Amino acid sequence: MEEIEISSWTTLDALKKAAEMVETIGDLHSDQEMYVFCVLDEDYLELGYSAAGANYLRRYADEDELAEAIEQRRNGQDEAWLNDDEDYDDFEEDLDFDDESDDS
């Protein structure tokens, strides 16, 4: 998967208009986010619209990877935040808030 940030909804709209729509998940009015899955030529794309955060374009390697991303979105999961190798339970223990500066 490749991802780039897109600053304009106009750019996303132009891509959406040129592509073959596969599925749309979410609604900008109620959810503040909308994800459009589409195919443009041989590229499998996710167009991420956000009313509050950054917009993006994700390109998936193949149809299977796109289908997996659609399923994760349907389940309310964002694969960018999922990583089975990370152990977030121990994350807070690794933080050191001690002030080691010498203000003498």
C-alpha positions in Angstrom: 0.0 0.0 0.0 1.2 3.5 -0.9 -0.3 6.6 0.6 0.0 10.3 -0.2 -1.8 13.3 1.5 -4.1 15.2 -0.8 -4.9 18.8 0.3 -8.0 19.4 -1.9 -11.3 17.6 -2.1 -11.4 18.8 -5.7 -8.4 16.6 -6.6 -10.2 13.6 -4.9 -13.4 14.4 -6.7 -11.6 14.4 -10.1 -10.1 11.0 -9.4 -13.5 9.7 -8.2 -15.1 10.9 -11.4 -12.5 9.3 -13.6 -12.5 5.9 -11.8 -14.9 3.0 -11.6 -16.6 3.0 -8.2 -16.4 -0.1 -6.1 -17.8 1.1 -2.7 -18.3 4.1 -0.5 -18.1 3.9 3.3 -19.0 6.7 5.6 -20.6 10.1 5.1 -18.9 13.5 5.5 -22.1 15.0 7.0 -22.7 12.5 9.8 -19.3 10.7 10.2 -17.0 13.6 9.3 -15.1 11.0 7.1 -15.8 9.2 3.9 -13.8 6.5 2.1 -14.3 5.9 -1.6 -12.9 2.7 -3.0 -12.4 2.6 -6.8 -10.4 1.3 -9.7 -8.7 3.6 -12.2 -7.1 1.8 -15.1 -5.0 -0.9 -13.3 -4.8 1.0 -10.0 -6.8 0.0 -6.9 -7.5 3.2 -4.9 -9.0 4.4 -1.7 -9.8 8.1 -1.6 -10.0 9.3 2.0 -12.1 12.4 2.6 -12.1 14.1 6.0 -13.9 17.1 7.4 -11.5 17.4 10.3 -8.2 15.8 9.4 -6.0 15.2 6.4 -7.3 13.8 3.1 -5.4 11.1 1.4 -5.1 8.8 -1.6 -4.1 5.1 -1.0 -3.0 2.8 -3.8 -3.3 -0.9 -3.2 -1.2 -3.6 -4.9 -4.1 -5.7 -6.2 -7.8 -6.5 -5.9 -7.3 -8.7 -2.9 -5.6 -6.0 -0.9 -8.3 -3.6 -1.8 -11.0 -6.1 -0.7 -9.2 -6.5 2.6 -9.1 -2.7 3.1 -12.8 -2.5 2.3 -13.6 -5.2 4.9 -11.5 -3.4 7.5 -13.3 -0.1 6.9 -16.7 -1.9 7.2 -15.6 -3.1 10.6 -14.4 0.3 11.6 -10.7 -0.5 11.5 -8.0 1.5 9.9 -5.2 -0.8 8.8 -2.6 2.0 9.3 -3.2 1.8 13.0 -3.2 -2.0 13.2 0.1 -3.7 13.6 0.2 -7.2 15.2 4.0 -6.7 16.0 3.3 -3.8 18.4 2.6 -4.3 22.1 0.8 -1.1 23.1 0.3 -2.3 26.7 4.0 -1.8 27.4 4.1 1.6 25.6 3.4 3.7 28.7 6.1 1.9 30.7 8.7 3.0 28.2 8.0 6.7 28.7 10.3 8.6 31.0 9.0 11.8 32.3 11.8 12.5 34.8 13.3 16.0 34.3 17.0 15.4 34.0 17.9 19.0 33.2 20.2 20.9 35.6 18.8 24.4 36.3 21.7 25.5 38.6 
